[in-house]
Amino acid sequence: MWHYRDFVFGELPCIVTFVSVEVNGQQNIMTASGMFVSDAPPLIAVSISKESTTHRLIPKAKEFVVNIASTDQVDLAEKLGAIHGESIDKLKKFKIPTEPASVIRSTMITNCFANLECKLIHSIKEGNYILYIGKVVAHKIRPRLKPLIWFENHYFRLGKKLA
Ligand SMILES: Cc1cc2nc3c(=O)[nH]c(=O)nc-3n(C[C@H](O)[C@H](O)[C@H](O)COP(=O)(O)O)c2cc1C
């Protein structure tokens, strides 16, 4: 069986995010890519493995934060993408700096390029992943930072402008 990192999907550039969620006193965070869906209303999608802790928590919380990673957060992206949060609190283990969200309960990560507070509006089950579509109800952007890019199984910053 192939893994997404071995197939062409691992060769395509995409943004890196940290999806954070909190429900019934349990909080979790994982590295994931993210995709623009709509700007009116503002919608974003994350595709989350059925094997992840995050997938267990999002339908209960019905909200989550898409923290868009900055180029300063490569180490964090690796850590949060390497272990499951079922039996450990990754936010505490890695002493991740956080700040409260303004509208929803889930924690926001400090020093990200952007934090998008999302209300879950739709879940689509396909294969071994669930596509969660969130409506952005509040956001924070730090324009002095640059978004982190995942491409060919490596991390990049944006390069030369072509047009
Ligand atoms: C750069 C990168 C991108 C990733 N993208 C996704 C993704 O889009 N969806 C997904 O389910 N897992 C993705 N992962 C893997 C999860 O982060 C990993 O399985 C994580 O341990 C799940 O954590 P959880 O079980 O605490 O929710 C990615 C990992 C890395 C390093």
The ligand as a Tripos MOL2 file, in Angstrom:
@<TRIPOS>MOLECULE
LIG
   31    33     1     0     0
SMALL
NO_CHARGES

@<TRIPOS>ATOM
      1 C1          4.4460   18.3730    6.6590 C.3       1 LIG1
      2 C2          3.3910   17.4070    7.1710 C.ar      1 LIG1
      3 C3          2.1090   17.4530    6.6510 C.ar      1 LIG1
      4 C4          1.1150   16.5810    7.1030 C.ar      1 LIG1
      5 N1         -0.1370   16.6780    6.5710 N.ar      1 LIG1
      6 C5         -1.1190   15.8750    7.0310 C.ar      1 LIG1
      7 C6         -2.4510   16.0270    6.5320 C.ar      1 LIG1
      8 O1         -2.7430   16.8960    5.6930 O.2       1 LIG1
      9 N2         -3.4100   15.2030    7.0600 N.ar      1 LIG1
     10 C7         -3.1310   14.2270    7.9990 C.ar      1 LIG1
     11 O2         -4.0490   13.5040    8.4200 O.2       1 LIG1
     12 N3         -1.8630   14.0750    8.4850 N.ar      1 LIG1
     13 C8         -0.8710   14.8780    8.0310 C.ar      1 LIG1
     14 N4          0.3950   14.7610    8.5440 N.ar      1 LIG1
     15 C9          0.6680   13.6990    9.5510 C.3       1 LIG1
     16 C10         0.1190   14.0690   10.9480 C.3       1 LIG1
     17 O3          0.6220   15.3220   11.3660 O.3       1 LIG1
     18 C11         0.5350   12.9760   11.9760 C.3       1 LIG1
     19 O4         -0.0600   11.7500   11.6230 O.3       1 LIG1
     20 C12         0.1790   13.3460   13.4080 C.3       1 LIG1
     21 O5          0.9430   12.5120   14.2630 O.3       1 LIG1
     22 C13        -1.2910   13.1820   13.7800 C.3       1 LIG1
     23 O6         -1.4340   13.6500   15.0950 O.3       1 LIG1
     24 P1         -2.6830   13.3020   16.0400 P.3       1 LIG1
     25 O7         -2.8670   11.7920   16.0260 O.co2     1 LIG1
     26 O8         -2.2580   13.8050   17.4120 O.co2     1 LIG1
     27 O9         -3.8920   14.0160   15.5400 O.co2     1 LIG1
     28 C14         1.4050   15.6200    8.1130 C.ar      1 LIG1
     29 C15         2.7060   15.5870    8.6630 C.ar      1 LIG1
     30 C16         3.6880   16.4620    8.2030 C.ar      1 LIG1
     31 C17         5.0600   16.4240    8.8220 C.3       1 LIG1
@<TRIPOS>BOND
     1     1     2 1
     2     2     3 ar
     3     2    30 ar
     4     3     4 ar
     5     4     5 ar
     6     4    28 ar
     7     5     6 ar
     8     6     7 ar
     9     6    13 1
    10     7     8 2
    11     7     9 ar
    12     9    10 ar
    13    10    11 2
    14    10    12 ar
    15    12    13 ar
    16    13    14 ar
    17    14    15 1
    18    14    28 ar
    19    15    16 1
    20    16    17 1
    21    16    18 1
    22    18    19 1
    23    18    20 1
    24    20    21 1
    25    20    22 1
    26    22    23 1
    27    23    24 1
    28    24    25 2
    29    24    26 1
    30    24    27 1
    31    28    29 ar
    32    29    30 ar
    33    30    31 1
@<TRIPOS>SUBSTRUCTURE
     1 LIG1         1 GROUP 0 **** ****
